[in-house]
């Protein structure tokens, strides 16, 4: 299982476990949280990017996620006109994919952790 969340919210979650009458569960770091729970812990600043929540995280079993690729593969296109005078070229790389979760209980989303 993998636990993913914003670094600040995961840190708050770890400190809250100690202050909520569970002194047996204080964690000094994300690595100690991972070691104690057996979970793979990933912190990502992609969570709460829009500020619409007070803390969010995902607990997931990614072995139940299937990713399928479709289309003609990797499409690379360039523009020689963009900043041509500066000797610069831009590229766009597109890969078409979709994902499906095999068991709905494999992914749990929490909102408003803090």
N, C-alpha and C positions, 0 to 999 in steps of 0.2 A: 504494500500500500504506500501511497505517496501523499504527503500533506503539503499543500502549496498555499502561500499567502504573502502579503506584504511584510517585509522584515520588521517594521515597527509594530504591526498588529500581532505577529507571531511572538515577538518579545513581550508585548503586553499580555498576551494569552498565557505565556509561561509564568510571568510574575503574578498574574491574577490567581493561578492555581495555588500558589503558596499563601496568598492573603485570604483565600476563601475557605480556610480551615483545612486545607489539604497540604500540610507541611511536608508530607512524604513525596510530593511531586514538584519541588522547585527545580527549575532548569536554569543553568547559568548561560547556556548557549544553544544555538540550533543543533549543533553536533551532539550535545548531551541529550537534547530532546529526542533526536533520532536514535541514539544508543539506548535510551531508557524505554522507548516505546516500540522500537523495531521498525519504525516508519522511515521511509526516505523523505527528508524534509527539504523543500525547495522554496527559497524566498525569491519573490519577484516584485519589482516595483510596478509591474503592469496591473496589479490589483489596485483598486481605488484611484485610478488615474484621473477619473472625472470628479472625484470628491463626493459622489452621490451616496456613499455608505459610510458607516462608522467602523468598518472593518469587515473583511471578507476572506474566506479561505475555501479550499477545495480538498476533500479527502477522496482519493481515487485509486482504483485498481486498473492501471493502464493496460494490463494484459487482456482486459475486456474491451479495448478500443481497437477497431479495425479501420485502417485508412486505405482508401482506394484511389488510385490515380486514373485519370481519364483524359481524353483529348490526344493531341499529337505529341505529347511529351513536353520537354522544356522548350519554351519559345523565347528566343532572344532577339530583340530588335534594337537598333541604334538610330540615333539622330545626329547626323553630321552638321546640321544647321545650328544647333544650340551652341552658342558661344564658340562658333567656328573660328572667329578672329583671335580668341584666347587659346587656340589649339586644344580645345576640350571637346569630348564626345560623351553623350549620355547613353546609357543602356537601360532597357527595361527587360526584366526576366520574369516570365510567368509560368507557373506550374499549376495545373488544375487538379484539385484533390477534394475528396469528401471524407467524412468520418461517420462511423456508426458505433454505438455502444451496444454490446451484446446483451448485457443485463443492466436494467435501469438502476438497480441498487448499487452498482459499481462506482457511481459518482455521487458524492454528497456535496452540496454547496451551502456554505453558511454565510449569512449576511448580518451585519451589525454585531460583530464580536465584542467590540469595546464599548 
